[in-house]
Amino acid sequence: DIPFLANWSPLVFSRDLDTIIETARDTARGGNVFLGGHSAGTGFTARYAGTDFNLDGEGAPEPGYTKLRGLVLLE
């Protein structure tokens, strides 16, 4: 019923978040974008921060945390 889930991965989730964060960076003053997560969401937040978006592997890594001013992790 939902064949798109066959290709779902943590990278897909991180790339979706990256699209939102890039949009926020375009509108936020001074690039002040924070990513927060609550409970299990803290894992998604940490995963985004640690994802290397340099997918071709050439050149320097491009970790997600460089696009953020900070992380907000709530218990």
All heavy atoms as a GROMACS GRO file, in nm:
protein
  566
    1ASP      N    1   0.081  -0.120   0.000
    1ASP     CA    2   0.000   0.000   0.000
    1ASP      C    3   0.086   0.127   0.000
    1ASP      O    4   0.041   0.229  -0.047
    1ASP     CB    5  -0.092   0.002   0.120
    1ASP     CG    6  -0.200  -0.105   0.114
    1ASP    OD1    7  -0.220  -0.163   0.005
    1ASP    OD2    8  -0.262  -0.130   0.217
    2ILE      N    9   0.203   0.118   0.057
    2ILE     CA   10   0.289   0.237   0.066
    2ILE      C   11   0.431   0.201   0.021
    2ILE      O   12   0.523   0.194   0.101
    2ILE     CB   13   0.288   0.295   0.209
    2ILE    CG1   14   0.306   0.185   0.314
    2ILE    CG2   15   0.162   0.374   0.235
    2ILE    CD1   16   0.317   0.237   0.456
    3PRO      N   17   0.450   0.179  -0.109
    3PRO     CA   18   0.579   0.133  -0.160
    3PRO      C   19   0.694   0.231  -0.138
    3PRO      O   20   0.810   0.191  -0.136
    3PRO     CB   21   0.554   0.110  -0.308
    3PRO     CG   22   0.432   0.185  -0.340
    3PRO     CD   23   0.351   0.194  -0.214
    4PHE      N   24   0.664   0.360  -0.119
    4PHE     CA   25   0.772   0.456  -0.099
    4PHE      C   26   0.854   0.425   0.027
    4PHE      O   27   0.970   0.463   0.037
    4PHE     CB   28   0.719   0.599  -0.094
    4PHE     CG   29   0.642   0.632   0.031
    4PHE    CD1   30   0.705   0.682   0.143
    4PHE    CD2   31   0.505   0.612   0.036
    4PHE    CE1   32   0.634   0.713   0.258
    4PHE    CE2   33   0.433   0.642   0.151
    4PHE     CZ   34   0.498   0.692   0.262
    5LEU      N   35   0.795   0.354   0.122
    5LEU     CA   36   0.868   0.320   0.244
    5LEU      C   37   0.984   0.225   0.219
    5LEU      O   38   1.076   0.218   0.300
    5LEU     CB   39   0.773   0.260   0.349
    5LEU     CG   40   0.686   0.360   0.422
    5LEU    CD1   41   0.594   0.288   0.521
    5LEU    CD2   42   0.769   0.462   0.495
    6ALA      N   43   0.983   0.156   0.107
    6ALA     CA   44   1.094   0.065   0.076
    6ALA      C   45   1.225   0.142   0.060
    6ALA      O   46   1.332   0.086   0.083
    6ALA     CB   47   1.063  -0.013  -0.051
    7ASN      N   48   1.217   0.267   0.022
    7ASN     CA   49   1.337   0.349   0.003
    7ASN      C   50   1.362   0.448   0.116
    7ASN      O   51   1.449   0.533   0.105
    7ASN     CB   52   1.327   0.424  -0.130
    7ASN     CG   53   1.319   0.331  -0.247
    7ASN    OD1   54   1.391   0.232  -0.254
    7ASN    ND2   55   1.229   0.359  -0.340
    8TRP      N   56   1.284   0.438   0.223
    8TRP     CA   57   1.297   0.529   0.335
    8TRP      C   58   1.422   0.493   0.414
    8TRP      O   59   1.449   0.378   0.441
    8TRP     CB   60   1.174   0.520   0.424
    8TRP     CG   61   1.167   0.631   0.522
    8TRP    CD1   62   1.199   0.626   0.653
    8TRP    CD2   63   1.126   0.765   0.498
    8TRP    NE1   64   1.181   0.747   0.713
    8TRP    CE2   65   1.136   0.834   0.619
    8TRP    CE3   66   1.082   0.832   0.385
    8TRP    CZ2   67   1.103   0.969   0.631
    8TRP    CZ3   68   1.049   0.965   0.397
    8TRP    CH2   69   1.060   1.032   0.519
    9SER      N   70   1.499   0.593   0.450
    9SER     CA   71   1.622   0.571   0.526
    9SER      C   72   1.648   0.691   0.615
    9SER      O   73   1.588   0.797   0.596
    9SER     CB   74   1.740   0.549   0.431
    9SER     OG   75   1.771   0.671   0.365
   10PRO      N   76   1.740   0.678   0.709
   10PRO     CA   77   1.776   0.796   0.790
   10PRO      C   78   1.827   0.911   0.703
   10PRO      O   79   1.804   1.028   0.734
   10PRO     CB   80   1.886   0.743   0.882
   10PRO     CG   81   1.855   0.597   0.896
   10PRO     CD   82   1.803   0.556   0.761
   11LEU      N   83   1.894   0.879   0.593
   11LEU     CA   84   1.943   0.986   0.504
   11LEU      C   85   1.827   1.062   0.441
   11LEU      O   86   1.832   1.185   0.429
   11LEU     CB   87   2.035   0.930   0.396
   11LEU     CG   88   2.090   1.033   0.298
   11LEU    CD1   89   2.170   1.141   0.370
   11LEU    CD2   90   2.173   0.966   0.191
   12VAL      N   91   1.722   0.992   0.401
   12VAL     CA   92   1.604   1.058   0.344
   12VAL      C   93   1.545   1.154   0.446
   12VAL      O   94   1.511   1.269   0.414
   12VAL     CB   95   1.499   0.956   0.297
   12VAL    CG1   96   1.368   1.023   0.260
   12VAL    CG2   97   1.553   0.874   0.180
   13PHE      N   98   1.534   1.111   0.570
   13PHE     CA   99   1.478   1.197   0.675
   13PHE      C  100   1.567   1.319   0.696
   13PHE      O  101   1.518   1.433   0.704
   13PHE     CB  102   1.465   1.118   0.806
   13PHE     CG  103   1.386   1.190   0.910
   13PHE    CD1  104   1.249   1.187   0.910
   13PHE    CD2  105   1.450   1.264   1.008
   13PHE    CE1  106   1.175   1.255   1.006
   13PHE    CE2  107   1.378   1.332   1.104
   13PHE     CZ  108   1.240   1.328   1.103
   14SER      N  109   1.699   1.298   0.701
   14SER     CA  110   1.792   1.411   0.719
   14SER      C  111   1.786   1.507   0.601
   14SER      O  112   1.793   1.629   0.620
   14SER     CB  113   1.935   1.360   0.736
   14SER     OG  114   1.950   1.298   0.862
   15ARG      N  115   1.770   1.456   0.481
   15ARG     CA  116   1.761   1.544   0.364
   15ARG      C  117   1.631   1.624   0.366
   15ARG      O  118   1.629   1.740   0.325
   15ARG     CB  119   1.774   1.463   0.236
   15ARG     CG  120   1.916   1.408   0.220
   15ARG     CD  121   1.930   1.323   0.100
   15ARG     NE  122   1.950   1.412  -0.016
   15ARG     CZ  123   1.968   1.368  -0.139
   15ARG    NH1  124   1.966   1.239  -0.164
   15ARG    NH2  125   1.987   1.453  -0.237
   16ASP      N  126   1.523   1.564   0.415
   16ASP     CA  127   1.398   1.639   0.430
   16ASP      C  128   1.416   1.753   0.530
   16ASP      O  129   1.374   1.867   0.506
   16ASP     CB  130   1.284   1.547   0.476
   16ASP     CG  131   1.234   1.456   0.366
   16ASP    OD1  132   1.269   1.476   0.248
   16ASP    OD2  133   1.159   1.362   0.399
   17LEU      N  134   1.480   1.722   0.643
   17LEU     CA  135   1.508   1.826   0.742
   17LEU      C  136   1.598   1.935   0.684
   17LEU      O  137   1.579   2.053   0.711
   17LEU     CB  138   1.575   1.767   0.866
   17LEU     CG  139   1.486   1.702   0.969
   17LEU    CD1  140   1.569   1.636   1.077
   17LEU    CD2  141   1.392   1.804   1.030
   18ASP      N  142   1.694   1.894   0.603
   18ASP     CA  143   1.786   1.990   0.542
   18ASP      C  144   1.712   2.089   0.453
   18ASP      O  145   1.745   2.209   0.452
   18ASP     CB  146   1.893   1.916   0.463
   18ASP     CG  147   2.007   2.006   0.424
   18ASP    OD1  148   2.066   2.069   0.515
   18ASP    OD2  149   2.038   2.015   0.304
   19THR      N  150   1.611   2.044   0.382
   19THR     CA  151   1.531   2.133   0.298
   19THR      C  152   1.462   2.239   0.384
   19THR      O  153   1.462   2.358   0.349
   19THR     CB  154   1.427   2.052   0.218
   19THR    OG1  155   1.495   1.960   0.135
   19THR    CG2  156   1.338   2.143   0.135
   20ILE      N  157   1.408   2.197   0.496
   20ILE     CA  158   1.341   2.290   0.587
   20ILE      C  159   1.441   2.388   0.648
   20ILE      O  160   1.416   2.508   0.657
   20ILE     CB  161   1.265   2.214   0.697
   20ILE    CG1  162   1.153   2.132   0.633
   20ILE    CG2  163   1.213   2.308   0.804
   20ILE    CD1  164   1.093   2.027   0.724
   21ILE      N  165   1.557   2.337   0.688
   21ILE     CA  166   1.658   2.422   0.750
   21ILE      C  167   1.713   2.524   0.651
   21ILE      O  168   1.734   2.640   0.686
   21ILE     CB  169   1.768   2.335   0.812
   21ILE    CG1  170   1.711   2.267   0.937
   21ILE    CG2  171   1.893   2.416   0.846
   21ILE    CD1  172   1.792   2.155   0.992
   22GLU      N  173   1.734   2.483   0.528
   22GLU     CA  174   1.781   2.579   0.426
   22GLU      C  175   1.677   2.690   0.405
   22GLU      O  176   1.714   2.806   0.389
   22GLU     CB  177   1.811   2.507   0.294
   22GLU     CG  178   1.937   2.424   0.297
   22GLU     CD  179   2.064   2.505   0.316
   22GLU    OE1  180   2.066   2.627   0.288
   22GLU    OE2  181   2.164   2.446   0.360
   23THR      N  182   1.549   2.656   0.405
   23THR     CA  183   1.444   2.757   0.392
   23THR      C  184   1.446   2.851   0.512
   23THR      O  185   1.434   2.974   0.497
   23THR     CB  186   1.306   2.689   0.378
   23THR    OG1  187   1.308   2.605   0.263
   23THR    CG2  188   1.195   2.792   0.366
   24ALA      N  189   1.463   2.795   0.631
   24ALA     CA  190   1.469   2.878   0.752
   24ALA      C  191   1.590   2.970   0.748
   24ALA      O  192   1.582   3.087   0.788
   24ALA     CB  193   1.473   2.789   0.876
   25ARG      N  194   1.703   2.920   0.701
   25ARG     CA  195   1.824   3.003   0.693
   25ARG      C  196   1.805   3.120   0.597
   25ARG      O  197   1.864   3.227   0.616
   25ARG     CB  198   1.944   2.919   0.650
   25ARG     CG  199   1.995   2.829   0.759
   25ARG     CD  200   2.097   2.727   0.708
   25ARG     NE  201   2.198   2.783   0.620
   25ARG     CZ  202   2.324   2.806   0.655
   25ARG    NH1  203   2.364   2.776   0.778
   25ARG    NH2  204   2.411   2.853   0.568
   26ASP      N  205   1.725   3.101   0.494
   26ASP     CA  206   1.698   3.209   0.399
   26ASP      C  207   1.615   3.321   0.461
   26ASP      O  208   1.621   3.435   0.415
   26ASP     CB  209   1.624   3.156   0.275
   26ASP     CG  210   1.713   3.070   0.187
   26ASP    OD1  211   1.837   3.076   0.200
   26ASP    OD2  212   1.657   2.995   0.104
   27THR      N  213   1.538   3.288   0.564
   27THR     CA  214   1.451   3.389   0.624
   27THR      C  215   1.496   3.436   0.761
   27THR      O  216   1.455   3.544   0.805
   27THR     CB  217   1.306   3.336   0.636
   27THR    OG1  218   1.306   3.218   0.715
   27THR    CG2  219   1.248   3.304   0.499
   28ALA      N  220   1.580   3.359   0.828
   28ALA     CA  221   1.624   3.395   0.964
   28ALA      C  222   1.732   3.503   0.959
   28ALA      O  223   1.821   3.501   0.874
   28ALA     CB  224   1.679   3.272   1.035
   29ARG      N  225   1.722   3.597   1.052
   29ARG     CA  226   1.823   3.702   1.061
   29ARG      C  227   1.954   3.644   1.113
   29ARG      O  228   1.956   3.575   1.214
   29ARG     CB  229   1.776   3.812   1.154
   29ARG     CG  230   1.679   3.906   1.089
   29ARG     CD  231   1.655   4.024   1.177
   29ARG     NE  232   1.518   4.007   1.228
   29ARG     CZ  233   1.472   4.067   1.335
   29ARG    NH1  234   1.548   4.146   1.404
   29ARG    NH2  235   1.349   4.048   1.373
   30GLY      N  236   2.061   3.671   1.045
   30GLY     CA  237   2.193   3.628   1.091
   30GLY      C  238   2.212   3.477   1.092
   30GLY      O  239   2.303   3.428   1.159
   31GLY      N  240   2.128   3.405   1.022
   31GLY     CA  241   2.144   3.259   1.018
   31GLY      C  242   2.113   3.191   1.150
   31GLY      O  243   2.162   3.082   1.176
   32ASN      N  244   2.034   3.256   1.234
   32ASN     CA  245   2.002   3.200   1.365
   32ASN      C  246   1.895   3.092   1.354
   32ASN      O  247   1.778   3.115   1.380
   32ASN     CB  248   1.955   3.310   1.461
   32ASN     CG  249   2.069   3.396   1.507
   32ASN    OD1  250   2.178   3.347   1.531
   32ASN    ND2  251   2.045   3.524   1.518
   33VAL      N  252   1.938   2.974   1.317
   33VAL     CA  253   1.847   2.860   1.306
   33VAL      C  254   1.890   2.755   1.407
   33VAL      O  255   2.005   2.712   1.410
   33VAL     CB  256   1.848   2.801   1.164
   33VAL    CG1  257   1.762   2.676   1.156
   33VAL    CG2  258   1.802   2.904   1.062
   34PHE      N  259   1.797   2.717   1.492
   34PHE     CA  260   1.818   2.612   1.590
   34PHE      C  261   1.730   2.494   1.552
   34PHE      O  262   1.620   2.512   1.502
   34PHE     CB  263   1.779   2.660   1.731
   34PHE     CG  264   1.869   2.766   1.785
   34PHE    CD1  265   1.854   2.898   1.747
   34PHE    CD2  266   1.970   2.733   1.874
   34PHE    CE1  267   1.937   2.997   1.795
   34PHE    CE2  268   2.054   2.831   1.924
   34PHE     CZ  269   2.037   2.964   1.885
   35LEU      N  270   1.779   2.374   1.577
   35LEU     CA  271   1.700   2.255   1.553
   35LEU      C  272   1.676   2.188   1.687
   35LEU      O  273   1.769   2.165   1.764
   35LEU     CB  274   1.774   2.158   1.459
   35LEU     CG  275   1.700   2.029   1.425
   35LEU    CD1  276   1.567   2.058   1.354
   35LEU    CD2  277   1.789   1.940   1.338
   36GLY      N  278   1.549   2.161   1.716
   36GLY     CA  279   1.515   2.102   1.844
   36GLY      C  280   1.443   1.970   1.828
   36GLY      O  281   1.385   1.940   1.724
   37GLY      N  282   1.452   1.892   1.932
   37GLY     CA  283   1.381   1.766   1.936
   37GLY      C  284   1.341   1.733   2.078
   37GLY      O  285   1.408   1.770   2.173
   38HIS      N  286   1.229   1.664   2.090
   38HIS     CA  287   1.179   1.623   2.221
   38HIS      C  288   1.169   1.472   2.224
   38HIS      O  289   1.121   1.410   2.128
   38HIS     CB  290   1.042   1.686   2.247
   38HIS     CG  291   0.977   1.636   2.372
   38HIS    ND1  292   0.882   1.535   2.369
   38HIS    CD2  293   0.994   1.669   2.501
   38HIS    CE1  294   0.843   1.510   2.494
   38HIS    NE2  295   0.909   1.590   2.575
   39SER      N  296   1.213   1.412   2.332
   39SER     CA  297   1.205   1.268   2.351
   39SER      C  298   1.275   1.195   2.237
   39SER      O  299   1.394   1.217   2.215
   39SER     CB  300   1.058   1.226   2.366
   39SER     OG  301   1.049   1.092   2.410
   40ALA      N  302   1.204   1.114   2.161
   40ALA     CA  303   1.267   1.042   2.050
   40ALA      C  304   1.316   1.138   1.942
   40ALA      O  305   1.406   1.105   1.864
   40ALA     CB  306   1.171   0.941   1.989
   41GLY      N  307   1.260   1.257   1.938
   41GLY     CA  308   1.303   1.358   1.841
   41GLY      C  309   1.446   1.404   1.862
   41GLY      O  310   1.509   1.457   1.770
   42THR      N  311   1.500   1.383   1.982
   42THR     CA  312   1.639   1.420   2.005
   42THR      C  313   1.732   1.335   1.919
   42THR      O  314   1.836   1.382   1.874
   42THR     CB  315   1.679   1.407   2.153
   42THR    OG1  316   1.662   1.272   2.196
   42THR    CG2  317   1.596   1.499   2.241
   43GLY      N  318   1.693   1.212   1.894
   43GLY     CA  319   1.773   1.125   1.807
   43GLY      C  320   1.773   1.174   1.664
   43GLY      O  321   1.878   1.171   1.596
   44PHE      N  322   1.658   1.220   1.615
   44PHE     CA  323   1.652   1.274   1.480
   44PHE      C  324   1.734   1.403   1.468
   44PHE      O  325   1.800   1.427   1.367
   44PHE     CB  326   1.506   1.301   1.439
   44PHE     CG  327   1.425   1.177   1.427
   44PHE    CD1  328   1.320   1.152   1.514
   44PHE    CD2  329   1.453   1.084   1.328
   44PHE    CE1  330   1.244   1.037   1.503
   44PHE    CE2  331   1.377   0.968   1.316
   44PHE     CZ  332   1.273   0.945   1.404
   45THR      N  333   1.729   1.484   1.573
   45THR     CA  334   1.807   1.607   1.576
   45THR      C  335   1.956   1.577   1.572
   45THR      O  336   2.031   1.636   1.494
   45THR     CB  337   1.772   1.689   1.702
   45THR    OG1  338   1.632   1.718   1.700
   45THR    CG2  339   1.850   1.817   1.710
   46ALA      N  340   1.999   1.483   1.654
   46ALA     CA  341   2.140   1.445   1.656
   46ALA      C  342   2.182   1.382   1.524
   46ALA      O  343   2.292   1.407   1.474
   46ALA     CB  344   2.166   1.350   1.772
   47ARG      N  345   2.095   1.301   1.467
   47ARG     CA  346   2.128   1.238   1.339
   47ARG      C  347   2.147   1.343   1.230
   47ARG      O  348   2.239   1.334   1.150
   47ARG     CB  349   2.019   1.140   1.297
   47ARG     CG  350   2.052   1.071   1.165
   47ARG     CD  351   1.947   0.971   1.123
   47ARG     NE  352   1.945   0.860   1.216
   47ARG     CZ  353   1.833   0.813   1.273
   47ARG    NH1  354   1.717   0.867   1.247
   47ARG    NH2  355   1.840   0.712   1.356
   48TYR      N  356   2.059   1.444   1.226
   48TYR     CA  357   2.075   1.551   1.128
   48TYR      C  358   2.210   1.621   1.149
   48TYR      O  359   2.283   1.645   1.052
   48TYR     CB  360   1.962   1.653   1.135
   48TYR     CG  361   1.989   1.769   1.043
   48TYR    CD1  362   1.959   1.760   0.909
   48TYR    CD2  363   2.053   1.884   1.089
   48TYR    CE1  364   1.989   1.863   0.821
   48TYR    CE2  365   2.083   1.988   1.003
   48TYR     CZ  366   2.052   1.977   0.870
   48TYR     OH  367   2.085   2.078   0.784
   49ALA      N  368   2.240   1.656   1.273
   49ALA     CA  369   2.363   1.729   1.302
   49ALA      C  370   2.486   1.650   1.258
   49ALA      O  371   2.585   1.708   1.213
   49ALA     CB  372   2.371   1.760   1.451
   50GLY      N  373   2.481   1.519   1.268
   50GLY     CA  374   2.595   1.435   1.232
   50GLY      C  375   2.596   1.386   1.089
   50GLY      O  376   2.692   1.320   1.047
   51THR      N  377   2.494   1.416   1.011
   51THR     CA  378   2.487   1.370   0.872
   51THR      C  379   2.582   1.450   0.785
   51THR      O  380   2.583   1.572   0.788
   51THR     CB  381   2.343   1.383   0.818
   51THR    OG1  382   2.257   1.299   0.893
   51THR    CG2  383   2.336   1.342   0.671
   52ASP      N  384   2.662   1.380   0.705
   52ASP     CA  385   2.750   1.444   0.609
   52ASP      C  386   2.673   1.459   0.478
   52ASP      O  387   2.638   1.360   0.414
   52ASP     CB  388   2.876   1.361   0.588
   52ASP     CG  389   2.975   1.424   0.492
   52ASP    OD1  390   2.949   1.537   0.444
   52ASP    OD2  391   3.078   1.360   0.464
   53PHE      N  392   2.646   1.583   0.439
   53PHE     CA  393   2.570   1.608   0.317
   53PHE      C  394   2.658   1.616   0.192
   53PHE      O  395   2.610   1.644   0.084
   53PHE     CB  396   2.484   1.734   0.332
   53PHE     CG  397   2.370   1.713   0.428
   53PHE    CD1  398   2.380   1.751   0.560
   53PHE    CD2  399   2.255   1.650   0.386
   53PHE    CE1  400   2.276   1.728   0.649
   53PHE    CE2  401   2.150   1.628   0.474
   53PHE     CZ  402   2.160   1.667   0.605
   54ASN      N  403   2.786   1.590   0.207
   54ASN     CA  404   2.876   1.578   0.093
   54ASN      C  405   2.864   1.434   0.043
   54ASN      O  406   2.944   1.348   0.078
   54ASN     CB  407   3.019   1.611   0.132
   54ASN     CG  408   3.115   1.597   0.016
   54ASN    OD1  409   3.076   1.565  -0.095
   54ASN    ND2  410   3.242   1.620   0.043
   55LEU      N  411   2.763   1.408  -0.037
   55LEU     CA  412   2.730   1.272  -0.075
   55LEU      C  413   2.822   1.213  -0.181
   55LEU      O  414   2.827   1.092  -0.198
   55LEU     CB  415   2.584   1.265  -0.122
   55LEU     CG  416   2.482   1.307  -0.017
   55LEU    CD1  417   2.342   1.301  -0.074
   55LEU    CD2  418   2.493   1.221   0.108
   56ASP      N  419   2.897   1.298  -0.252
   56ASP     CA  420   2.987   1.242  -0.352
   56ASP      C  421   3.122   1.201  -0.292
   56ASP      O  422   3.201   1.135  -0.357
   56ASP     CB  423   3.006   1.336  -0.471
   56ASP     CG  424   3.072   1.468  -0.432
   56ASP    OD1  425   3.120   1.482  -0.319
   56ASP    OD2  426   3.074   1.558  -0.518
   57GLY      N  427   3.147   1.241  -0.168
   57GLY     CA  428   3.269   1.200  -0.099
   57GLY      C  429   3.394   1.274  -0.141
   57GLY      O  430   3.502   1.245  -0.092
   58GLU      N  431   3.382   1.369  -0.231
   58GLU     CA  432   3.498   1.447  -0.273
   58GLU      C  433   3.500   1.580  -0.199
   58GLU      O  434   3.398   1.644  -0.182
   58GLU     CB  435   3.492   1.472  -0.424
   58GLU     CG  436   3.503   1.345  -0.506
   58GLU     CD  437   3.499   1.372  -0.654
   58GLU    OE1  438   3.523   1.487  -0.696
   58GLU    OE2  439   3.472   1.277  -0.729
   59GLY      N  440   3.615   1.619  -0.153
   59GLY     CA  441   3.626   1.745  -0.081
   59GLY      C  442   3.596   1.728   0.066
   59GLY      O  443   3.590   1.618   0.120
   60ALA      N  444   3.576   1.841   0.130
   60ALA     CA  445   3.554   1.843   0.275
   60ALA      C  446   3.415   1.793   0.311
   60ALA      O  447   3.321   1.807   0.233
   60ALA     CB  448   3.573   1.985   0.326
   61PRO      N  449   3.401   1.735   0.430
   61PRO     CA  450   3.268   1.695   0.478
   61PRO      C  451   3.177   1.818   0.494
   61PRO      O  452   3.226   1.929   0.516
   61PRO     CB  453   3.295   1.631   0.613
   61PRO     CG  454   3.440   1.606   0.619
   61PRO     CD  455   3.505   1.701   0.525
   62GLU      N  456   3.047   1.797   0.484
   62GLU     CA  457   2.948   1.903   0.503
   62GLU      C  458   2.846   1.858   0.607
   62GLU      O  459   2.732   1.826   0.574
   62GLU     CB  460   2.879   1.934   0.370
   62GLU     CG  461   2.971   1.984   0.262
   62GLU     CD  462   2.903   1.998   0.127
   62GLU    OE1  463   2.779   1.994   0.122
   62GLU    OE2  464   2.975   2.010   0.028
   63PRO      N  465   2.886   1.854   0.735
   63PRO     CA  466   2.794   1.806   0.838
   63PRO      C  467   2.678   1.903   0.861
   63PRO      O  468   2.693   2.024   0.846
   63PRO     CB  469   2.881   1.795   0.963
   63PRO     CG  470   2.995   1.888   0.938
   63PRO     CD  471   3.016   1.892   0.789
   64GLY      N  472   2.565   1.847   0.898
   64GLY     CA  473   2.446   1.927   0.920
   64GLY      C  474   2.462   2.033   1.027
   64GLY      O  475   2.404   2.141   1.017
   65TYR      N  476   2.542   2.005   1.129
   65TYR     CA  477   2.553   2.101   1.240
   65TYR      C  478   2.612   2.234   1.195
   65TYR      O  479   2.590   2.336   1.260
   65TYR     CB  480   2.632   2.043   1.357
   65TYR     CG  481   2.779   2.026   1.332
   65TYR    CD1  482   2.868   2.132   1.348
   65TYR    CD2  483   2.832   1.903   1.295
   65TYR    CE1  484   3.003   2.116   1.327
   65TYR    CE2  485   2.967   1.885   1.273
   65TYR     CZ  486   3.052   1.993   1.289
   65TYR     OH  487   3.186   1.977   1.267
   66THR      N  488   2.684   2.237   1.082
   66THR     CA  489   2.741   2.364   1.036
   66THR      C  490   2.634   2.460   0.984
   66THR      O  491   2.660   2.578   0.969
   66THR     CB  492   2.846   2.341   0.926
   66THR    OG1  493   2.785   2.280   0.813
   66THR    CG2  494   2.961   2.256   0.977
   67LYS      N  495   2.513   2.411   0.961
   67LYS     CA  496   2.404   2.494   0.911
   67LYS      C  497   2.316   2.546   1.025
   67LYS      O  498   2.218   2.614   1.001
   67LYS     CB  499   2.318   2.414   0.813
   67LYS     CG  500   2.397   2.365   0.693
   67LYS     CD  501   2.310   2.283   0.602
   67LYS     CE  502   2.391   2.232   0.483
   67LYS     NZ  503   2.306   2.164   0.385
   68LEU      N  504   2.352   2.511   1.146
   68LEU     CA  505   2.271   2.546   1.263
   68LEU      C  506   2.348   2.635   1.358
   68LEU      O  507   2.470   2.626   1.370
   68LEU     CB  508   2.229   2.419   1.337
   68LEU     CG  509   2.149   2.317   1.258
   68LEU    CD1  510   2.138   2.187   1.336
   68LEU    CD2  511   2.011   2.371   1.224
   69ARG      N  512   2.274   2.716   1.432
   69ARG     CA  513   2.334   2.795   1.539
   69ARG      C  514   2.346   2.710   1.666
   69ARG      O  515   2.432   2.729   1.748
   69ARG     CB  516   2.249   2.920   1.567
   69ARG     CG  517   2.309   3.018   1.661
   69ARG     CD  518   2.431   3.083   1.606
   69ARG     NE  519   2.394   3.177   1.501
   69ARG     CZ  520   2.481   3.237   1.422
   69ARG    NH1  521   2.609   3.215   1.436
   69ARG    NH2  522   2.439   3.317   1.328
   70GLY      N  523   2.257   2.611   1.677
   70GLY     CA  524   2.263   2.523   1.792
   70GLY      C  525   2.154   2.417   1.789
   70GLY      O  526   2.066   2.418   1.702
   71LEU      N  527   2.164   2.326   1.883
   71LEU     CA  528   2.065   2.218   1.901
   71LEU      C  529   1.991   2.240   2.032
   71LEU      O  530   2.050   2.285   2.130
   71LEU     CB  531   2.132   2.082   1.905
   71LEU     CG  532   2.218   2.043   1.785
   71LEU    CD1  533   2.287   1.910   1.812
   71LEU    CD2  534   2.134   2.035   1.660
   72VAL      N  535   1.864   2.206   2.034
   72VAL     CA  536   1.784   2.212   2.157
   72VAL      C  537   1.728   2.072   2.178
   72VAL      O  538   1.644   2.026   2.102
   72VAL     CB  539   1.669   2.315   2.144
   72VAL    CG1  540   1.587   2.318   2.271
   72VAL    CG2  541   1.722   2.452   2.107
   73LEU      N  542   1.779   2.005   2.281
   73LEU     CA  543   1.738   1.867   2.310
   73LEU      C  544   1.661   1.865   2.440
   73LEU      O  545   1.713   1.902   2.544
   73LEU     CB  546   1.862   1.777   2.318
   73LEU     CG  547   1.956   1.784   2.196
   73LEU    CD1  548   2.081   1.702   2.222
   73LEU    CD2  549   1.886   1.740   2.071
   74LEU      N  550   1.536   1.824   2.433
   74LEU     CA  551   1.449   1.823   2.550
   74LEU      C  552   1.412   1.680   2.588
   74LEU      O  553   1.378   1.599   2.502
   74LEU     CB  554   1.321   1.903   2.521
   74LEU     CG  555   1.342   2.047   2.476
   74LEU    CD1  556   1.214   2.107   2.426
   74LEU    CD2  557   1.400   2.128   2.588
   75GLU      N  558   1.418   1.653   2.717
   75GLU     CA  559   1.387   1.519   2.766
   75GLU      C  560   1.243   1.483   2.748
   75GLU      O  561   1.150   1.548   2.762
   75GLU     CB  562   1.423   1.508   2.914
   75GLU     CG  563   1.404   1.373   2.969
   75GLU     CD  564   1.448   1.364   3.113
   75GLU    OE1  565   1.527   1.446   3.158
   75GLU    OE2  566   1.399   1.275   3.180
   0.00000   0.00000   0.00000
